[in-house]
Amino acid sequence: MDPYSQAPKPLRPAEFYALLALARRELHGYALRSQIIKDSLGGVILPPNKQYPLLTRLQDEGFVDLIGKRPVGTQAKERHVYGLSPHGALRLREELTRLHHAVEIAQNAHLLEPPKLSPDIQRLLLDLEISAERR
């Protein structure tokens, strides 16, 4: 039997970035949405009406706790604030271990070495090569 057969399935990107953000500090829903977009470098866009279903799902899984209501922003409007649960911290560590393993494989294959040329120069050379092949 494969020793990793009991490993949990990978987290969805929004789940991963939500747990990552909440591991650093407690957040309300809109701040969490912004942090997910920022941390993923814009790769995970969470529509404005989707952060609360995400938080509900993470709460149902036991990964996130509702801390309570706190005044937030310049108007000090009370919002629900969420934090990472101990189970969520463990799940995040499992996911980070899985991703770290993938990075080690890429490093051993020399896939993460910095390129000798900038990406713009690489694209230009590839475009020129493709143009020459088409002639």
N, C-alpha and C positions, 0 to 999 in steps of 0.2 A: 504494500500500500504506500502511496506517495505520502511523505511526511508533511507536505503542505496542503493535503486535501482538505484539512479542517480550517485552513486560513480563510478569513472572511473575504467576501468579494470586494473588489476595489470600490471605494467611495465614488459617487458621482462628483464631477468637478465642483458644483456649487456646494455640496455637502463638505467636501474637503476644505475649500476655502473658508467656509463658515466656521468650521471647527478650528482652523488655523487662526482666524481672527479672534475668536472667543478664547483661545488659549492665551492670548496676549492681554486681553482686557474684556470687561463686561460691556455690552453694547445694546442699544435699542435697535429695532428693526431697520430703520432707514440708514443708520450709521453702519450697520452690518452690511447692508446692500452696497453702500459706497466702498467699504473696505474690501469686499469680495471683488468688485470691479478693479480696484486699485491693485490688490495683491496678485490678481491673475493677469495683470498688464492688459486689461480689457478683453481678455480671452473668454471670460465668463460674464455675460451680461444678464443680470437678474432684473426682469421687468419690475416696475414699482409695486405691482400687486402680487408678486410671487415670493417676497421675503417671508411673509407670515405663514403661508403654507409650508415653506421650507423649515421654518422654525418649529412649526407644529409637528412635522414629520421627525425632526431631530429630537424633539421632546418625547415623542411617542417611542422612539428607539432608546431613550434614556441617555442620550448624548449631551443634551442641553437642559439647563434648569432655568425656570423663570425666577429671577431674583426678586423682582417687585417693581413698583413704580417709582420713578425718580424724575425730578424736574430736569429738563434738557433744553439746551439752546438759549438764545437771548430772551425769549419770552417765557422761559422756565416752564414750558408745557410738560405735563407729566406724561411719561411714556413707559411702557413695559421694558424692562432691562433684562437681558439674558446673559447667562454665563455657562462656561463649559463644566459639565458634571465630571466626576471621577471616571465614570464609564466612557464618557466622551474623550477624556484625556488619554485613556488606554487605547481607544479606537484610533485616535489620531496618531499615537505612537506606532501602532501596527501599520497604518497606512504610510507613514513616513519611512518606516523600515522597508516596506515593499518598494517604495520609490527610490530609496537610497541604494537598494540592491540593483535596480535598473540603471542608476547612474554609475555604479561601480562597473557594471558590464560595459557600458558605453565608454567609460574611461579606459578600461583594459583593451578595448578595441580601437582606442585612439580616436574616438568619434567626437570628443569634447575639446580637443586641442584647438587653440585659437587659430583661425585661418591666417595664412601668410599674406593674403590680400583682403582688402575690405569687401564686404558683401556687394557694394555697388560695382567695384571693379570686376568681381567674379561674375555678376550678372551681365555686364558689358561683354566680357570675354565669351561667355556662353552664347549670348545673342549673336556675336560675330561668328562664332563657330557654327551655329545653326544656319546663319545666312550663307556661309560659305558652302555648307553641305547642300543647300537647296539649289545652288547654281549649277 
